[in-house]
Amino acid sequence: MLNPAPQVVIIPQQEPRHVSSTIFISLPVRDPEASGAFFTRIGFAPDADFTGGDVVSMLVGGGIHVFLVAEASFRRATGRAVADPGRCAEVELAVQVESRARVDAIADAALAAGGAAAGGRDEPGIVFRRGFRDLDGHLWAVVHMG
C-alpha cells in the first residue's frame, strides 16, 4: 500500500489580534496592605473585587491590575523562590501617562510614600521618564510619550 502524498494546508494571513484586554500582574510583597497603601498614594485605585486573603489588588487603568501577593503565598502558587528585587532586576513595570506633569506627580508621590528613585530622569527627545522602586524594591517607570 502506497502512502498518500501529504496535503499542504495554507493558512491565510490574519491581522494580529490582542490576546486579552485585561492584564493581571502578580508581584510578591512582604506586606500587601502596606504596599496597597503605597500604590493608593501614587494614584492607583484599590480593587475590592480581587482583594482578599494574602492579596491586595490595585487597578492601574485600562484593564491592568496589579496583584500584591504576600511572598509566602506567591512562593506556594508558583513553586519557585521569590527573587530579591533589592539585589537583582526581575522586571521593570512601566506606566504611560498623559503628560510630563503627571510623570512628575506620580514619581514625586512614590518618593513621598517611601519609594526610592531609580534610573534618574530621562529626556532623550519624545520620551520623558522617571523611575522608582516601590516598598519591596520592584522597579517601576512612569513615562510620557510626545
Salt bridges, closest charged atoms under 4 A:
ASP47 OD2 - HIS65 ND1 3.03
ASP54 OD2 - ARG76 NH2 3.98
ASP84 OD2 - ARG87 NE 3.56
GLU90 OE2 - HIS138 ND1 2.82
GLU92 OE2 - ARG129 NH2 2.31
GLU98 OE2 - ARG102 NE 3.83
ASP104 OD2 - ARG121 NH2 2.94
ASP104 OD1 - ARG130 NH1 2.90
ASP108 OD1 - ARG130 NH2 2.89
ASP122 OD2 - ARG129 NH1 3.87
GLU123 OE1 - ARG100 NH1 2.67
ASP136 OD1 - ARG30 NH1 3.45
